[in-house]
Amino acid sequence: QVQLVESGGGLVQPGGSLRLSCAASGTIFRLKTRGWYRQAPGKQRELVAVIIDGETFTYADSVKGRFTISRDIAKNSVYLQMNSLKPEDTAVYYCNMGNNAYGMDYWGKGTLVTVSS
């Protein structure tokens, strides 16, 4: 089993920045994807950014050029640097790691990001 714990959410003004962190513990072998999703009130959960096999980086169109995903293998962590935040970025952000080939799909409990003046 893998446990994921997110941190770094909070209240920020439009145009501001936040850095989310996700630390993994447990049996972390064979992970293929490490990413971030978000769910705004009344909306479905959506992909924000993901790293696949450590070399392919995919972003939602709405965050391209503003958000950057990165990982630290030694710390078993994945990060999301969010710049130029907009009110529409307000959501609960969830960390996800997994490997479909092995039935692995792990989620954190989420961290709330609120962008408001």
C-alpha positions in Angstrom: 0.0 0.0 0.0 1.0 3.6 -0.6 -0.1 6.5 1.5 0.0 10.0 0.0 -0.1 13.2 2.1 -0.5 16.6 0.4 0.5 20.0 1.9 0.9 23.6 0.8 -2.7 24.6 0.1 -4.2 27.8 1.3 -5.6 31.2 0.5 -3.8 33.3 -2.1 -4.7 36.5 -4.0 -5.1 36.4 -7.8 -1.7 36.5 -9.5 0.0 34.9 -6.5 1.8 31.6 -6.2 1.6 28.4 -4.2 3.6 25.2 -4.1 1.9 22.0 -3.3 3.8 19.0 -2.1 2.9 15.3 -1.9 4.9 12.8 0.1 4.5 9.1 -0.5 5.1 6.4 2.0 4.7 2.6 1.9 5.4 0.2 -0.9 6.3 2.7 -3.7 7.8 0.4 -6.3 6.5 0.2 -9.8 4.8 3.6 -9.8 4.4 4.8 -13.4 2.4 8.0 -13.0 2.7 10.8 -10.4 0.3 13.7 -10.8 -2.1 16.2 -9.5 -5.9 16.5 -10.0 -8.3 19.1 -8.8 -12.0 19.3 -8.1 -13.8 22.6 -7.9 -17.2 23.0 -6.2 -20.0 21.5 -8.3 -17.5 20.1 -10.9 -15.9 16.8 -11.7 -12.4 16.0 -10.8 -10.0 16.9 -13.6 -6.3 16.3 -14.4 -4.0 19.2 -13.7 -0.6 17.7 -14.4 1.1 14.3 -14.5 4.6 12.9 -14.9 4.6 9.5 -16.7 7.6 7.2 -16.4 9.6 10.2 -15.1 10.0 11.7 -18.5 6.7 12.7 -20.0 5.0 15.8 -18.6 1.4 16.5 -19.4 -0.6 19.6 -18.4 -4.2 20.6 -18.6 -4.5 23.4 -21.2 -5.9 25.7 -18.5 -2.7 25.6 -16.5 0.0 25.4 -19.2 2.6 28.1 -18.8 1.5 28.7 -15.2 1.9 25.4 -13.3 5.0 23.2 -13.2 5.0 19.6 -11.9 8.2 18.1 -10.6 9.3 15.1 -8.5 12.0 14.1 -6.1 12.6 10.4 -6.2 14.9 10.4 -3.2 12.1 12.0 -1.1 9.3 10.0 -2.7 7.6 13.3 -3.5 5.9 15.2 -6.2 5.3 18.9 -6.3 3.1 21.4 -8.1 4.4 24.9 -8.5 1.4 27.2 -9.3 2.1 30.7 -10.5 -0.2 33.5 -11.8 -3.1 31.9 -9.9 -6.6 32.8 -11.0 -9.9 32.5 -9.1 -10.9 29.7 -11.4 -8.0 27.7 -10.0 -9.9 27.4 -6.7 -10.4 23.8 -5.9 -9.3 20.9 -3.8 -6.1 19.5 -5.2 -5.4 15.8 -5.0 -2.2 13.9 -5.4 -2.3 10.7 -7.4 0.3 8.0 -8.0 -0.2 4.6 -9.7 0.4 2.0 -12.3 -2.6 0.6 -14.1 -0.7 -2.5 -15.2 -0.5 -3.5 -11.5 -3.9 -2.2 -10.4 -2.2 0.6 -8.5 -4.2 3.8 -8.0 -3.5 5.8 -4.9 -5.0 9.1 -3.8 -4.3 11.7 -1.1 -7.0 13.3 0.9 -6.6 16.6 -0.9 -5.6 20.1 0.0 -7.7 23.2 -0.6 -6.5 26.0 -2.7 -8.5 29.2 -2.7 -7.7 32.1 -5.0 -9.5 35.2 -3.9 -9.0 38.9 -3.2 
